[in-house]
Structures are given as structure tokens and as C-alpha cells.
Amino acid sequence: MSMTQRAPHAYPHVAVLVFPFTCHPWPLLNLACKLACAAPHIRFSFFNTSKSNHMLFENSQADHLPDNLKAYDVSNGAPEGHVNTLAKPGEDDGEFEMFMKAAPRSFRKAEDTVVAETGMKISCLLVDAYFPGT
């Protein structure tokens, strides 16, 4: 019986909140994939910034996720149209600070959207380091 054939509240729902800087996203995605494969009755929602998700899922890697794991984009906190104008890759133009300031609001908004979309309340958080307000 698939997850959609039973009442939404009958299944656990894990929200994976990703810190999108340095190497943090890769091990968290790896862990989420392993957990999703080991527990196909549990839904996993992987919340990460668009930029970080793009790097993780380039080359159609998102097509190979377990059926019960779905990636969602959250705001990085940058103003609309913000472009990193620094010459060297990896230099910080305030992206870290913008993300940290916006993270609690961005994650709550994304969680609310997914709960409304799926009807499945989040029952567990898998959270990376550095998150205020979680």
C-alpha cells in the first residue's frame, strides 16, 4: 500500500533542514537517502537553498532519490535579484549572514507549505548545525 493510500497522519514525516554552506549538504543528503531507503513508510522532506540543491542534484541526480524523499528550495535570505559580485569563488558577500537571519522564517514557511501540500504533519526534525530558532 502506498503512502498516498492511507490517512496522511498515519505516517511519520521527517523534515531535513540543511545548512547550505561548505560540505554540510552532501552528508546530510546521504543520510536522508539511506534513512528513506531503510524506512519507505516514512516521508522525508529535504529543505535546502536553491543554489545548494542545484549543486547537489545536477546531472539528474534528483531522479534517483527514493520515492519517499523530496527536495524543496528555501529562501537564502538574499534580496530579490541579489548577485554575488565577488571575483573569487567561495568569498563571502554576506550570503552566510543573510541565510542565518532568514533561516527560521524560511524553514517554517517551507514546512508549512509542504504540510499543506501533503496533509502530513512533520513529526521529526533532522537538523544540521548552526540553526537558530529550531
N, C-alpha and C positions, 0 to 999 in steps of 0.2 A: 504494500500500500504506500503510495507516495505521500510526501509531506502535505500536499495540497488536498488530499482526500480526507483528512481528519481535521478536527477543530483546531484553529490556529494556536490556542492556548495549550494544546496538548503536547507541544514540542518545545524544548529549550531553544533559546535564541541567544547566541554569543555575539557581542559587538567587539570587534578587534579595533582598538584605537591606536593608530600608528604615529610615531614620531618620525617625520619625513626627512630627516637630515642624516648625513653620514651613512653608515651601513645599517642603521636600525630597521628599515623596511624589509630587507631580504630575510633575515632570520625569523621575523615575525610572520611573514607570508609563508615561509617554510613550515613553521609550527602550525599555523592555521590550516594549511593544506593537509598536514599529517593528522591533525585532530579531526578535520572534516572527513577524511577518508576512514578514520577509525570509528567515527560516530556519524553514520549517514542520516540518522534520525534528528540530528541537531543542525539548525541553521546557523551559518556564520556570515556575518556582515563585516567586511573589511573596509574600514574608513581611513582614507589617506588623501593627501592633496592630489590634484590632477597631475601636476608635474611629476611627483613621485610615482603615482600609479602608471603614468605613461612610460617611465623608465623601467618599472617592474614588468609591465605587460607588453612591451614592444615585441614585434615578431609573433603576434597572435598567441602569446603565452596565456592570455586570459581565456582562450578557447579550451585550454587544458585544465582548468580549475575543476575541482569536484562540483557536482551539481548543487550541493548544499552550501557552497561558498560563493559569495558575490562581492565584487569590489565596488565601492562607492567613492565619489570625489567629495571632499570637504573643502571649504574655503581656506586659502592660505593666509588670509588676513590682509593681503595687499590691496590697495585701492584699484578700482576698475582701470584697466589699461596700463598698469604698472609694468615696466620692463627693466630687467636687471641690466644696467648700462656699464657695469664694471668689466674691464678688459680680461681679467684672469678668471678662468673657471674656478668655482669654489670660494671666491671672495664674497664676503657678506655685504649686501647693500641694505641691510635691515630686515631681510626676509625672516630670519630667526625670531627677532623681536615682534614683527607683525604677526607671525604664526602663533607665538606664545600668547600674545594678547587676545587673539581671536579664537584660540583653540576651544575653550569651554563652550562658547556660544556656537561655534561652527559644528562641533561634535554633537551637541544637544539638538541642533536644527536637523542635522543629517539623521540622527537616531529617530527623531520624531517623524521625519519623512518616511523612513523605512518601516517604522511601526505602522504608520497609516497605510502605506502601500501593501504590506504583507498581512496586517492584522495580528502579527506576532510580537508580543511584548518582549523586550530584552530582559533576559534573566541572568546574564553573566557578562562581565566586562573582562576582556583580556587587554591590558593596558601596558604600553611601552613606558619607558622612563620619562621624566620631565613634564608631567602633565599637571598643571594647576587646575583645581576645581573638579577633579574626577574622584 
